[in-house]
């Protein structure tokens, strides 16, 4: 598990790797995000979009790293 804290937002990330077909795997990323403070609660819909975009990038980078290894 990986934890990220930025301002009033805390995100706990869990990566799971499952064998999919012969020679391939499927990676699942689960993010449990929480925020504190009124400002974060108001901005939460935008923060959620930003987190989703960032998380998708993490999975692409992980794939590229593993394929280059």
C-alpha positions in Angstrom: 0.0 0.0 0.0 1.1 3.5 -0.8 -0.1 6.7 1.0 -0.1 10.1 -0.5 -0.9 13.3 1.4 -1.2 16.6 -0.3 -2.8 19.5 1.5 -6.1 18.3 2.9 -6.3 15.2 0.7 -5.1 11.8 1.7 -5.1 8.9 -0.8 -4.3 5.3 0.0 -3.4 3.3 -3.1 -3.4 -0.5 -3.4 -2.0 -2.3 -6.5 -3.1 -5.9 -7.2 -1.5 -8.0 -10.0 -3.5 -11.0 -11.3 -2.5 -13.5 -13.9 -4.7 -12.9 -16.9 -3.8 -15.0 -19.9 -0.6 -17.0 -20.4 2.2 -14.5 -20.4 0.0 -11.5 -19.4 -1.2 -9.9 -16.2 -3.9 -7.5 -15.2 -3.1 -4.8 -12.7 -5.8 -3.2 -10.6 -5.3 0.1 -8.8 -7.7 1.0 -6.0 -7.5 4.4 -4.5 -9.3 5.3 -1.2 -9.3 9.1 -1.0 -10.4 11.3 1.8 -10.4 15.1 2.3 -10.7 17.4 5.2 -11.9 21.0 5.4 -14.7 22.9 3.7 -12.7 24.0 0.7 -11.7 20.5 -0.2 -15.3 19.3 0.1 -16.4 22.0 -2.3 -13.6 21.3 -4.7 -13.9 17.5 -4.4 -15.5 16.9 -7.8 -12.6 18.6 -9.5 -10.0 16.9 -7.3 -11.6 13.5 -8.1 -11.2 14.1 -11.8 -7.5 15.2 -11.3 -6.8 12.1 -9.2 -8.4 9.8 -11.8 -6.2 11.3 -14.6 -3.1 11.0 -12.5 -3.9 7.4 -11.5 -4.3 6.4 -15.2 -0.9 7.9 -15.9 0.6 5.9 -13.0 -0.7 2.6 -14.5 0.7 3.5 -18.0 4.1 4.3 -16.5 4.1 1.1 -14.5 3.3 -0.9 -17.7 6.1 0.9 -19.6 8.6 0.3 -16.8 7.7 -3.4 -16.5 7.8 -4.0 -20.3 11.3 -2.4 -20.4 12.6 -4.6 -17.6 
